[in-house]
Structure formats: structure tokens, C-alpha cells
């Protein structure tokens, strides 16, 4: 069962692994203005156009019954070998390589094993693509629906194509929400984050669940937007999302770890926390 207790981080928070990009190198990440990334612009045009409140509610009803199929965690992860994230301007490696890079960087810094596991599975929800979902409904930055879209979300100009943008019920600062309601009460744009959070919420501690659920919510954890909707629990766990973000973002390189060498460790780690099979 999920515990609401807040686990302690590793004892040496100042450690900076060599597996992360250096500070000067980090300036080149998430550069959405660079040439040659038309695929990313096309992705966000579709994403921002179609991610309405009605769309999100329909997807929750469709996918959160977890009745599609049953798979082992490894079988689901191995599918990600076929997936290259269309929303990522930084790298074009299969997702399993990114997951290993993220997890190995976390492990190298001596963080608890649940944190390492979170790094290893944080994008597992992208298996939705296996079931035929287009990538714009699975990956990319997330944002609240049912209220005004922030101009600090990537490619905000494409929200002009979204039907909710002209709907008086949804285009005010609070929209359908009450200030301070907490992010748990807020409908986020549909994707792998919410799907995996719902799948994992009985198995991992609350800080891990915040990392999974909100790691793509850059408008909140990087840009400081939507704070008026958050509550005390969100504020208390924002630091965990900040702690996770550099590993997710800056561990990307063109030299992925070798899965065969690391598989025994991750076999044991998944067996410790996860069921032998997952209902997806």
C-alpha cells in the first residue's frame, strides 16, 4: 500500500553525478526554437488543439479501468524499445535507453532504491502507444484543463486551436476549480503521467507518485504557474519533483547503458515493489 510518510532522500544532496550534463551543457536542453524540430512543433499543435476537458474525461473513462491486457513490467518496458518520443527535442533514442540513463544517474548519487525504481519506470505509461493512442495523447508537457491555459506552456500559441480556449466556463484563471483545491482535484492534460500514477499509487511512496504524476508539468515545477490551484501537500512535495527533474532531463546522452548488464539489478528492484504482472 502507498504510504503518506515522506521518505528521506540520500544523505548527500550536494552530490552531482558525472552521469548528468554539466551546467553549461544544460542550457541547450529543451530548446524548442532550434531548427530541424518540425516534428516537435507538429506534435504540440495536435496536443494543444485536442486536449480539452471533455477529451481528458473521456480518456480517463477509457483507460483507467485497466482492462486492456495483462503484462509483466519487463514486457511493458521492452515495448518502449520501439518508441522514440516525438515531443522530445533533445534526443532520439528509444525510451528504454532514457529510462536506464535516468535510473542509473539516480543510483550513482546514492538515492533510495524506490527513487531509482521511479526513475526506471517513470515513462512506463507510454505503453498507451502500444494500444493505438497517438503520441500527442501520451507524451509531452502536461497542463491543467478546465481553466485558462498558461502562456508559459511550451508553444502556447497553439492553444488558440483548442475549443476550451473560447469557452467561458473554462477560460478564466480558476475555471471549474476552487483556489487552493490541490492538484489532485485538477484534471491534467491526458497522457502517460496520469495513467502511470493511477497504476502505481498502491505500490510506491507519495514522493515517488508526485515525481511520476507531475514530472511533465513544467509550467508548475519550472515556470511557477498554477500555484493558485495548489494546496499544502503540493507545496510540500514540489521539492521532490525538483529533485527528480535533473535526472529525467539531463541524463540524456547518445551513449546508453547496456541493458543486459543491468537487468539483474532491476529484476530484483521491480520484484521488491511491483506485482509480477500489471493490468494495463
Backbone bond lengths (Angstrom), bond angles and torsions (degrees), N, CA, C in turn:
res aa  C-N    CA-C-N  psi(-1)  N-CA   C-N-CA  omega(-1)  CA-C   N-CA-C  phi
1 X - - - 1.465 - - 1.522 110.60 -
2 X 1.314 115.81 149.53 1.452 120.69 177.64 1.510 109.62 -67.70
3 X 1.318 116.58 138.05 1.457 120.91 175.32 1.513 109.27 -105.94
4 X 1.325 116.40 141.12 1.455 120.43 177.46 1.517 111.61 -86.41
5 X 1.337 116.76 -6.33 1.446 119.24 176.34 1.520 109.60 -63.83
6 X 1.312 116.04 143.78 1.451 120.08 -179.53 1.511 109.23 -93.18
7 X 1.349 119.24 110.08 1.453 121.07 179.06 1.519 110.70 -64.44
8 X 1.323 115.04 158.36 1.447 120.27 177.48 1.522 109.93 -85.65
9 X 1.304 116.48 144.71 1.453 121.13 175.57 1.515 109.31 -77.39
10 X 1.334 116.06 176.38 1.444 120.58 177.36 1.523 109.95 -59.38
11 X 1.312 116.15 153.87 1.461 121.19 -172.24 1.519 113.18 -69.99
12 X 1.316 118.28 -17.01 1.461 121.23 -175.31 1.513 111.45 -119.41
13 X 1.357 117.93 74.45 1.458 120.36 -175.75 1.522 113.46 -65.16
14 X 1.344 117.49 -14.35 1.453 119.05 -178.82 1.517 113.00 -84.65
15 X 1.353 117.00 -5.41 1.458 119.44 -179.69 1.532 110.23 -65.27
16 X 1.330 115.90 138.23 1.461 120.78 178.66 1.515 107.56 -128.14
17 X 1.300 116.69 108.02 1.450 121.21 -175.34 1.515 112.19 -69.02
18 X 1.325 115.60 149.22 1.457 121.23 174.35 1.512 111.73 -69.48
19 X 1.346 116.69 -9.14 1.451 120.47 -179.64 1.524 112.28 -81.73
20 X 1.331 118.16 -4.43 1.460 121.77 176.51 1.526 110.09 -102.63
21 X 1.313 116.11 152.08 1.458 121.03 175.82 1.522 110.04 -62.00
22 X 1.320 116.38 148.99 1.459 121.04 177.78 1.523 109.92 -71.48
23 X 1.332 115.81 164.54 1.464 119.71 179.78 1.534 112.39 -56.63
24 X 1.345 119.74 -45.53 1.480 118.26 178.28 1.521 112.65 -62.91
25 X 1.328 117.27 -35.00 1.457 120.72 -179.27 1.525 111.98 -68.82
26 X 1.330 116.88 -28.38 1.464 120.37 -174.02 1.529 113.08 -66.14
27 X 1.316 116.61 -22.96 1.469 119.92 -179.25 1.512 112.07 -63.32
28 X 1.328 116.89 -20.76 1.471 120.33 -177.69 1.520 112.64 -86.09
29 X 1.341 117.34 -8.54 1.464 120.21 -176.53 1.523 111.00 -82.67
30 X 1.322 115.44 153.24 1.467 122.82 -179.37 1.530 111.10 52.35
31 X 1.324 116.32 42.43 1.461 121.97 176.60 1.523 107.90 -93.24
32 X 1.327 115.53 97.09 1.467 120.22 -176.50 1.531 112.57 -86.39
33 X 1.325 116.57 1.44 1.456 120.00 178.07 1.524 111.86 -100.14
34 X 1.330 117.26 -4.97 1.463 119.58 -177.53 1.529 110.06 -65.48
35 X 1.328 116.89 148.61 1.469 119.53 178.12 1.521 111.25 -69.95
36 X 1.317 115.48 157.25 1.457 119.72 173.67 1.507 115.13 84.04
37 X 1.339 118.49 14.11 1.464 119.03 178.76 1.530 110.52 -119.10
38 X 1.309 116.00 43.12 1.458 120.52 177.55 1.522 111.46 -59.14
39 X 1.340 117.55 -31.34 1.461 120.49 178.63 1.521 110.53 -61.24
40 X 1.346 117.45 -34.28 1.461 121.21 -179.71 1.526 110.07 -72.21
41 X 1.335 116.83 -42.23 1.470 119.84 177.86 1.524 110.94 -63.07
42 X 1.311 116.82 -42.54 1.468 120.79 178.61 1.511 110.22 -62.86
43 X 1.325 115.98 -41.06 1.458 120.83 177.26 1.526 110.65 -56.80
44 X 1.331 117.35 -52.22 1.468 120.03 -175.11 1.529 112.19 -71.51
45 X 1.304 117.53 -27.04 1.469 119.00 174.00 1.528 109.75 -61.63
46 X 1.315 116.87 -46.73 1.466 120.55 178.22 1.521 111.52 -66.82
47 X 1.306 116.41 -42.47 1.462 121.48 -178.88 1.524 111.07 -60.33
48 X 1.321 116.29 -51.24 1.467 119.90 -175.76 1.524 112.19 -70.96
49 X 1.308 117.14 -27.69 1.459 120.20 178.75 1.524 111.71 -71.67
50 X 1.308 117.62 -42.18 1.465 121.24 -168.43 1.528 115.11 -97.48
51 X 1.341 117.79 -16.01 1.465 119.61 -175.73 1.533 110.11 -82.44
52 X 1.321 115.65 78.47 1.460 122.68 175.23 1.528 109.21 -97.19
53 X 1.324 117.08 170.47 1.460 120.41 176.91 1.522 110.69 -61.11
54 X 1.314 117.67 -44.33 1.468 120.13 179.57 1.527 111.10 -61.23
55 X 1.324 116.77 -39.78 1.462 120.58 178.74 1.528 110.21 -62.18
56 X 1.329 117.11 -45.86 1.468 121.45 -178.83 1.532 110.72 -62.58
57 X 1.313 117.43 -45.22 1.465 120.34 -179.81 1.523 111.23 -62.79
58 X 1.321 116.60 -38.13 1.466 120.68 178.38 1.527 110.94 -66.21
59 X 1.317 117.19 -39.68 1.459 120.54 179.92 1.524 111.51 -69.10
60 X 1.313 116.98 -37.40 1.469 119.26 176.01 1.528 110.56 -62.05
61 X 1.312 116.18 -43.58 1.462 120.03 178.53 1.529 111.07 -64.08
62 X 1.321 116.66 -34.65 1.457 121.15 -177.60 1.524 112.95 -74.46
63 X 1.332 116.88 -44.14 1.463 119.87 -168.17 1.517 115.12 -102.25
64 X 1.316 118.64 -23.80 1.465 119.41 -172.35 1.525 113.50 -84.69
65 X 1.330 116.61 9.05 1.468 119.99 167.60 1.529 110.43 -82.48
66 X 1.338 117.01 -14.91 1.476 123.61 179.10 1.530 110.77 49.57
67 X 1.319 114.40 53.42 1.463 120.77 -175.43 1.524 112.94 -120.56
68 X 1.334 117.41 17.29 1.466 120.42 -176.71 1.526 111.87 -77.34
69 X 1.337 115.06 -53.44 1.463 120.07 -179.91 1.524 108.78 -167.45
70 X 1.323 116.24 170.39 1.452 122.20 177.84 1.520 108.51 -115.92
71 X 1.327 116.62 131.23 1.462 122.07 -177.67 1.516 109.60 -141.95
72 X 1.323 116.60 153.32 1.451 119.63 170.22 1.522 108.61 -72.09
73 X 1.333 118.38 155.55 1.468 119.03 176.29 1.528 112.53 -55.13
74 X 1.335 117.64 -38.93 1.461 120.02 -179.78 1.525 111.82 -65.76
75 X 1.317 117.03 -40.47 1.468 119.59 179.44 1.528 110.22 -61.41
76 X 1.336 115.71 -40.22 1.467 119.16 178.12 1.526 110.77 -66.13
77 X 1.334 116.82 -41.91 1.459 120.48 179.79 1.522 111.65 -65.98
78 X 1.326 116.29 -38.46 1.462 119.13 -178.60 1.523 112.02 -64.96
79 X 1.323 116.56 -28.60 1.461 118.93 174.40 1.519 111.27 -59.26
80 X 1.338 116.09 -33.92 1.454 119.40 -176.53 1.529 112.37 -65.87
81 X 1.332 117.49 -13.90 1.461 120.06 173.90 1.524 111.79 -60.76
82 X 1.331 116.51 -20.25 1.469 120.45 -178.19 1.522 112.58 -94.75
83 X 1.326 117.39 -2.28 1.461 120.89 -169.85 1.516 111.75 -111.03
84 X 1.323 117.05 126.58 1.462 123.72 169.82 1.522 106.84 -114.01
85 X 1.327 116.71 123.32 1.461 122.73 -173.75 1.525 110.85 -69.23
86 X 1.343 116.76 116.14 1.469 122.12 -178.47 1.525 112.89 -69.88
87 X 1.331 117.06 -16.67 1.461 119.98 -176.93 1.518 112.66 -91.10
88 X 1.336 118.16 -6.44 1.461 122.40 -172.30 1.529 110.32 -93.47
89 X 1.354 118.05 114.98 1.458 119.67 -179.69 1.520 113.66 -83.34
90 X 1.349 117.72 -3.78 1.457 121.09 -169.58 1.522 114.91 -96.95
91 X 1.323 118.75 -29.21 1.455 119.46 -172.20 1.520 109.70 -158.64
92 X 1.309 116.14 154.60 1.458 121.30 -179.32 1.531 110.67 -125.77
93 X 1.328 116.45 42.89 1.459 121.85 175.22 1.519 109.66 -92.52
94 X 1.341 118.56 156.29 1.466 120.46 172.59 1.522 111.45 -57.67
95 X 1.314 116.60 153.14 1.457 121.61 -174.79 1.524 113.21 -62.58
96 X 1.333 118.47 -35.08 1.461 119.69 -178.97 1.524 110.23 -61.21
97 X 1.334 117.46 -33.04 1.465 120.78 177.60 1.525 110.45 -66.46
98 X 1.318 116.70 -43.13 1.470 120.41 177.33 1.520 110.89 -62.24
99 X 1.325 117.88 -41.57 1.464 120.68 -179.43 1.520 111.02 -63.48
100 X 1.306 117.38 -42.86 1.462 120.70 178.25 1.526 111.11 -64.64
101 X 1.320 117.53 -41.68 1.459 120.46 178.19 1.528 110.95 -61.18
102 X 1.332 115.59 -44.55 1.460 120.09 179.75 1.523 111.21 -61.81
103 X 1.320 116.43 -50.23 1.456 121.08 -176.73 1.522 112.28 -65.60
104 X 1.323 117.18 -40.54 1.464 120.27 -178.99 1.527 111.59 -67.76
105 X 1.327 117.40 -34.11 1.461 120.04 175.82 1.524 110.54 -66.99
106 X 1.323 117.39 -40.14 1.467 121.39 176.93 1.525 110.05 -64.07
107 X 1.334 116.57 -44.57 1.471 120.52 -179.59 1.523 111.13 -64.13
108 X 1.330 117.46 -39.07 1.461 121.08 -179.34 1.519 112.22 -63.12
109 X 1.346 117.02 -25.40 1.461 121.09 178.43 1.523 112.67 -89.30
110 X 1.332 117.96 4.39 1.456 121.11 172.80 1.506 115.81 77.01
111 X 1.314 118.35 23.71 1.458 120.79 179.03 1.530 110.77 -76.33
112 X 1.341 117.65 163.08 1.473 121.11 -179.38 1.520 112.09 -59.77
113 X 1.340 115.25 157.04 1.464 118.08 -174.62 1.520 113.18 -65.34
114 X 1.353 118.73 -29.43 1.459 119.44 177.39 1.527 111.30 -65.39
115 X 1.346 116.22 -30.67 1.459 121.70 176.99 1.537 109.20 -69.94
116 X 1.339 117.07 -42.66 1.462 121.06 177.19 1.527 110.17 -60.44
117 X 1.337 116.40 -45.19 1.460 120.49 179.15 1.523 111.00 -61.31
118 X 1.315 116.72 -40.50 1.463 120.39 178.19 1.528 110.22 -58.82
119 X 1.321 116.81 -43.68 1.459 119.65 176.41 1.512 112.41 -61.13
120 X 1.332 116.18 -36.42 1.460 120.56 -176.07 1.528 112.98 -73.85
121 X 1.328 117.17 -30.24 1.465 119.26 -175.10 1.522 113.54 -111.97
122 X 1.335 118.81 3.29 1.465 119.44 -167.36 1.525 113.63 -61.71
123 X 1.328 117.34 -22.57 1.462 120.47 178.29 1.529 112.62 -106.75
124 X 1.312 116.87 14.18 1.466 120.07 -177.19 1.525 112.10 -60.87
125 X 1.329 116.88 -26.12 1.459 120.41 179.08 1.520 113.58 -62.70
126 X 1.320 117.14 -12.36 1.466 120.03 177.46 1.524 112.41 -68.34
127 X 1.337 116.55 -2.62 1.472 119.10 171.92 1.527 110.74 -61.74
128 X 1.331 117.55 -14.70 1.461 119.34 174.47 1.528 111.37 -54.24
129 X 1.334 116.49 -29.99 1.462 119.24 176.33 1.523 111.37 -63.67
130 X 1.342 116.31 -29.51 1.462 121.03 177.35 1.519 111.14 -62.36
131 X 1.326 116.21 -28.80 1.456 121.44 -177.78 1.527 112.04 -92.44
132 X 1.318 117.11 9.71 1.457 120.53 173.65 1.513 115.97 98.54
133 X 1.328 118.36 2.96 1.463 119.43 178.28 1.532 109.71 -71.52
134 X 1.329 117.94 138.37 1.466 119.65 174.32 1.524 109.72 -67.78
135 X 1.315 117.01 153.23 1.462 119.37 -176.21 1.522 112.28 -61.10
136 X 1.341 118.26 -32.04 1.461 118.41 -178.53 1.526 112.11 -65.71
137 X 1.328 118.35 -13.66 1.459 122.34 176.03 1.525 111.92 -103.60
138 X 1.337 116.93 14.01 1.460 120.56 -176.06 1.528 112.26 -133.06
139 X 1.340 117.45 -42.78 1.462 120.65 -172.75 1.525 109.99 -117.16
140 X 1.330 115.79 -177.14 1.458 121.18 178.08 1.520 113.15 95.39
141 X 1.329 116.18 171.01 1.460 121.74 177.49 1.524 110.01 -62.33
142 X 1.320 115.72 144.45 1.460 120.98 178.48 1.532 110.66 -105.93
143 X 1.330 115.83 162.99 1.456 122.51 -176.65 1.525 108.14 -160.88
144 X 1.334 118.04 153.77 1.461 120.01 177.24 1.527 111.99 -66.39
145 X 1.306 115.39 145.87 1.461 122.13 169.00 1.527 107.26 -114.66
146 X 1.316 116.11 159.25 1.457 119.85 -176.94 1.516 113.38 91.89
147 X 1.339 116.74 3.20 1.462 122.40 174.30 1.529 107.68 -149.82
148 X 1.326 116.39 178.13 1.463 120.72 -176.02 1.523 111.15 -60.76
149 X 1.330 116.59 136.50 1.457 121.73 176.01 1.523 109.69 -75.07
150 X 1.308 116.51 137.02 1.459 120.64 179.55 1.522 110.78 -78.51
151 X 1.306 116.08 143.45 1.452 121.79 174.48 1.514 113.22 -73.87
152 X 1.340 117.23 -3.51 1.455 121.14 178.88 1.525 112.26 -96.85
153 X 1.326 117.61 1.75 1.454 121.15 171.33 1.527 107.34 -75.88
154 X 1.321 117.79 144.97 1.450 120.88 -177.88 1.538 110.97 -58.82
155 X 1.328 117.00 138.55 1.467 124.09 -177.28 1.537 112.27 51.05
156 X 1.320 118.48 55.65 1.470 120.29 -176.22 1.527 113.43 -65.31
157 X 1.322 117.40 -20.63 1.469 119.90 -179.05 1.522 112.31 -60.64
158 X 1.325 116.95 -24.69 1.463 119.33 -178.15 1.525 112.52 -76.73
159 X 1.322 118.25 -10.67 1.463 119.72 175.02 1.528 111.64 -66.95
160 X 1.308 117.76 -17.66 1.469 120.34 176.21 1.522 110.90 -61.46
161 X 1.335 117.37 -20.59 1.460 122.12 179.74 1.523 112.40 -86.70
162 X 1.322 117.28 -8.43 1.463 122.10 -175.93 1.535 110.24 -85.49
163 X 1.320 117.16 128.79 1.471 120.84 -176.91 1.521 112.30 -60.19
164 X 1.332 117.93 -32.35 1.472 120.80 -179.16 1.516 112.23 -68.20
165 X 1.317 117.06 -20.44 1.456 120.71 -178.53 1.528 112.06 -64.72
166 X 1.331 116.47 -25.47 1.472 121.08 -179.92 1.522 112.23 -106.08
167 X 1.328 117.02 8.23 1.465 121.51 -177.45 1.527 109.29 -97.30
168 X 1.316 116.77 119.10 1.466 121.55 -175.21 1.524 112.89 -61.98
169 X 1.321 117.73 -20.68 1.476 119.88 177.12 1.520 111.85 -71.59
170 X 1.323 116.79 -24.92 1.454 120.65 -169.13 1.530 115.01 -121.62
171 X 1.325 118.84 -5.73 1.463 118.73 -171.66 1.524 114.12 -104.41
172 X 1.351 116.58 18.87 1.460 120.22 172.51 1.521 109.58 -98.88
173 X 1.312 116.34 170.33 1.470 120.58 -175.93 1.528 112.01 -55.11
174 X 1.330 117.10 -44.85 1.463 120.81 -178.53 1.523 113.32 -95.54
175 X 1.320 117.16 -25.70 1.452 120.10 -179.85 1.519 111.66 56.09
176 X 1.320 116.95 -123.82 1.468 121.49 -177.20 1.521 112.70 -86.61
177 X 1.345 117.27 2.24 1.463 120.83 -172.85 1.525 112.18 -104.92
178 X 1.331 114.65 162.76 1.453 122.41 174.16 1.520 108.36 -101.00
179 X 1.328 118.89 135.07 1.462 119.35 178.06 1.518 111.49 -53.43
180 X 1.335 116.44 135.69 1.459 121.27 -179.76 1.512 115.04 76.48
181 X 1.329 116.63 14.36 1.469 120.00 -176.57 1.522 112.72 -67.90
182 X 1.334 117.76 -23.21 1.454 121.78 -177.99 1.518 111.18 95.55
183 X 1.299 116.38 144.24 1.464 120.53 -175.99 1.524 112.95 -65.13
184 X 1.324 117.41 -24.37 1.459 119.27 178.43 1.528 111.35 -62.48
185 X 1.332 116.96 -24.65 1.465 121.64 179.83 1.523 112.19 -91.66
186 X 1.315 117.12 -1.77 1.471 122.12 -175.65 1.525 109.75 -99.74
187 X 1.312 116.63 132.16 1.464 121.32 174.97 1.525 109.02 -81.63
188 X 1.332 115.70 118.68 1.455 120.89 177.04 1.520 109.55 -91.67
189 X 1.339 115.94 156.48 1.463 119.32 172.86 1.523 108.46 -51.27
190 X 1.327 116.23 142.25 1.457 120.64 -171.54 1.532 111.24 -73.99
191 X 1.325 114.91 140.22 1.451 119.29 176.59 1.510 112.61 178.23
192 X 1.316 115.23 -165.92 1.459 121.02 -173.57 1.509 113.35 -67.76
193 X 1.334 117.71 -25.59 1.458 120.94 -177.26 1.531 111.55 -64.43
194 X 1.332 115.83 -54.32 1.464 119.97 -179.47 1.521 111.17 -65.31
195 X 1.316 116.92 -40.45 1.459 121.04 179.83 1.532 110.90 -59.17
196 X 1.335 117.24 -48.32 1.463 119.73 -178.01 1.524 111.15 -70.78
197 X 1.325 117.40 -36.71 1.466 119.45 175.56 1.524 110.59 -55.52
198 X 1.309 117.18 -48.25 1.460 120.52 -179.03 1.532 111.23 -64.05
199 X 1.330 116.41 -33.50 1.458 121.34 179.92 1.527 111.92 -72.72
200 X 1.335 117.06 -31.65 1.461 121.86 -171.77 1.527 114.46 -102.66
201 X 1.331 119.10 -4.76 1.462 119.41 -167.53 1.518 114.23 -66.31
202 X 1.329 119.06 -15.85 1.461 120.87 176.18 1.524 112.43 -91.64
203 X 1.337 117.90 -1.44 1.460 119.87 -169.79 1.525 114.92 -119.83
204 X 1.314 119.00 -19.38 1.459 120.99 -173.38 1.528 111.05 -126.02
205 X 1.337 118.14 155.57 1.467 121.24 178.94 1.526 111.56 -68.14
206 X 1.308 115.19 160.13 1.468 121.21 -173.67 1.528 113.58 -57.04
207 X 1.335 120.43 -42.19 1.473 117.66 177.13 1.516 113.15 -58.35
208 X 1.333 117.35 -38.56 1.460 120.70 177.24 1.525 110.85 -63.50
209 X 1.315 116.46 -38.87 1.460 120.40 -179.22 1.526 111.27 -67.82
210 X 1.337 116.97 -35.93 1.468 119.20 174.55 1.525 110.77 -63.91
211 X 1.327 117.14 -41.64 1.465 120.42 178.26 1.524 110.63 -59.52
212 X 1.318 116.61 -44.60 1.457 121.50 -178.47 1.527 110.91 -67.53
213 X 1.315 115.92 -47.86 1.464 120.26 -171.52 1.521 113.25 -72.91
214 X 1.345 117.29 -31.13 1.458 119.60 -171.19 1.526 114.12 -123.19
215 X 1.335 118.81 13.02 1.464 118.51 -178.07 1.526 112.17 -66.15
216 X 1.329 118.11 -23.48 1.467 121.25 178.32 1.531 112.62 -94.76
217 X 1.321 117.93 1.04 1.458 122.34 -177.71 1.528 108.81 -88.22
218 X 1.336 116.25 66.03 1.454 121.88 -175.76 1.525 112.62 -64.42
219 X 1.324 117.03 -30.61 1.463 119.29 179.71 1.521 111.25 -60.86
220 X 1.336 117.43 -27.54 1.469 122.26 177.18 1.519 111.37 -88.82
221 X 1.336 116.64 -58.56 1.471 117.45 -168.63 1.523 113.62 -81.28
222 X 1.348 118.08 -14.73 1.465 119.19 176.47 1.527 111.55 -112.50
223 X 1.318 117.63 -40.87 1.468 121.22 -173.02 1.526 113.71 -95.15
224 X 1.337 117.57 -9.94 1.463 120.36 177.18 1.509 114.77 74.30
225 X 1.330 117.44 18.99 1.459 121.48 -179.85 1.531 110.81 -85.76
226 X 1.326 115.57 162.39 1.470 124.31 174.30 1.534 113.14 65.07
227 X 1.317 117.31 18.20 1.471 119.11 179.12 1.523 111.61 -63.27
228 X 1.345 116.80 -25.56 1.465 119.99 -178.72 1.528 112.07 -66.44
229 X 1.323 117.35 -16.59 1.463 120.70 179.37 1.531 112.47 -95.46
230 X 1.299 118.25 -11.15 1.460 121.18 -174.38 1.526 111.65 -83.09
231 X 1.348 115.07 162.50 1.452 120.81 177.04 1.527 109.44 -122.75
232 X 1.343 116.33 -171.92 1.457 120.74 -175.43 1.528 112.10 -63.68
233 X 1.317 117.88 -36.58 1.460 120.38 179.34 1.531 110.87 -64.93
234 X 1.330 116.25 -41.18 1.463 120.05 177.45 1.527 110.43 -61.15
235 X 1.326 116.03 -45.32 1.462 120.27 -179.13 1.522 110.87 -62.26
236 X 1.335 116.18 -38.10 1.459 120.69 -178.80 1.522 112.52 -69.06
237 X 1.333 117.35 -26.48 1.461 120.94 -175.78 1.527 113.70 -105.18
238 X 1.324 117.34 -2.79 1.460 119.78 177.07 1.525 111.06 -58.68
239 X 1.322 116.49 -36.12 1.454 120.18 179.55 1.510 113.11 -61.33
240 X 1.328 117.18 -33.13 1.464 119.95 177.05 1.524 111.78 -68.57
241 X 1.329 116.35 -37.21 1.462 119.74 176.35 1.533 109.79 -65.97
242 X 1.343 116.27 -40.26 1.458 120.34 175.76 1.524 111.45 -62.09
243 X 1.323 116.42 -39.28 1.460 120.53 -179.78 1.523 111.33 -65.02
244 X 1.331 115.55 -37.38 1.458 120.40 -178.33 1.527 112.43 -74.89
245 X 1.323 117.34 -36.22 1.462 121.82 -168.74 1.534 115.20 -54.95
246 X 1.348 120.34 -43.85 1.470 117.99 179.86 1.522 113.47 -61.04
247 X 1.319 116.94 -33.96 1.460 119.47 178.91 1.530 111.26 -68.77
248 X 1.306 116.40 -37.72 1.459 121.10 178.70 1.523 111.05 -69.10
249 X 1.319 115.90 -40.79 1.461 120.74 -170.93 1.525 113.56 -90.68
250 X 1.327 117.06 -42.87 1.461 120.21 -168.67 1.526 114.51 -102.61
251 X 1.323 118.07 6.06 1.466 119.97 175.64 1.521 111.33 -91.40
252 X 1.312 118.10 -1.07 1.461 122.13 -177.66 1.533 110.67 -71.45
253 X 1.318 116.08 130.43 1.456 121.26 174.30 1.520 108.40 -152.51
254 X 1.312 115.35 169.21 1.468 119.79 -179.46 1.524 112.64 -85.32
255 X 1.338 117.51 5.49 1.465 121.73 179.57 1.532 108.46 -118.41
256 X 1.318 116.73 84.74 1.472 119.33 -175.25 1.512 112.54 -72.54
257 X 1.351 117.51 154.32 1.461 120.96 173.46 1.530 110.37 -63.02
258 X 1.316 115.83 161.56 1.459 121.72 -178.88 1.532 108.58 -92.76
259 X 1.320 116.21 113.24 1.463 121.61 -174.51 1.524 111.80 -58.43
260 X 1.323 118.18 -43.03 1.458 120.81 -175.72 1.525 111.82 -59.91
261 X 1.317 117.10 -32.70 1.464 121.02 -179.06 1.526 112.18 -75.28
262 X 1.309 117.08 -26.81 1.461 121.76 -173.68 1.519 113.84 -102.36
263 X 1.309 117.47 -13.23 1.457 121.27 -172.78 1.531 113.76 -56.37
264 X 1.353 120.90 -43.20 1.465 118.74 179.94 1.534 113.74 -57.44
265 X 1.324 117.25 -39.85 1.464 120.29 178.76 1.525 110.69 -62.92
266 X 1.333 116.77 -46.02 1.463 119.83 -177.19 1.529 112.08 -75.23
267 X 1.316 117.81 -25.65 1.473 120.69 170.38 1.522 109.83 -57.31
268 X 1.319 116.06 -50.62 1.464 121.29 -178.17 1.529 111.28 -65.50
269 X 1.318 115.89 -39.52 1.465 119.76 -177.69 1.519 111.05 -66.20
270 X 1.315 117.77 -44.15 1.464 120.06 179.20 1.519 111.01 -68.02
271 X 1.326 117.59 -35.92 1.458 120.12 178.41 1.524 111.55 -64.82
272 X 1.320 117.13 -29.34 1.466 121.11 -179.57 1.526 111.75 -69.94
273 X 1.327 117.66 -37.90 1.460 120.70 -170.96 1.530 114.73 -111.24
274 X 1.327 117.92 -26.77 1.462 120.19 -170.12 1.514 111.89 -112.38
275 X 1.330 117.26 153.47 1.476 119.78 173.97 1.519 110.64 -66.67
276 X 1.330 115.60 161.01 1.465 120.42 -177.47 1.525 112.07 -64.62
277 X 1.318 117.19 -28.41 1.458 121.28 176.60 1.521 108.60 -138.43
278 X 1.316 114.37 152.50 1.455 122.02 -178.87 1.516 110.11 -115.58
279 X 1.333 116.64 135.19 1.456 121.02 172.90 1.519 107.20 -89.87
280 X 1.307 115.17 113.61 1.455 121.89 -173.42 1.520 112.35 -103.58
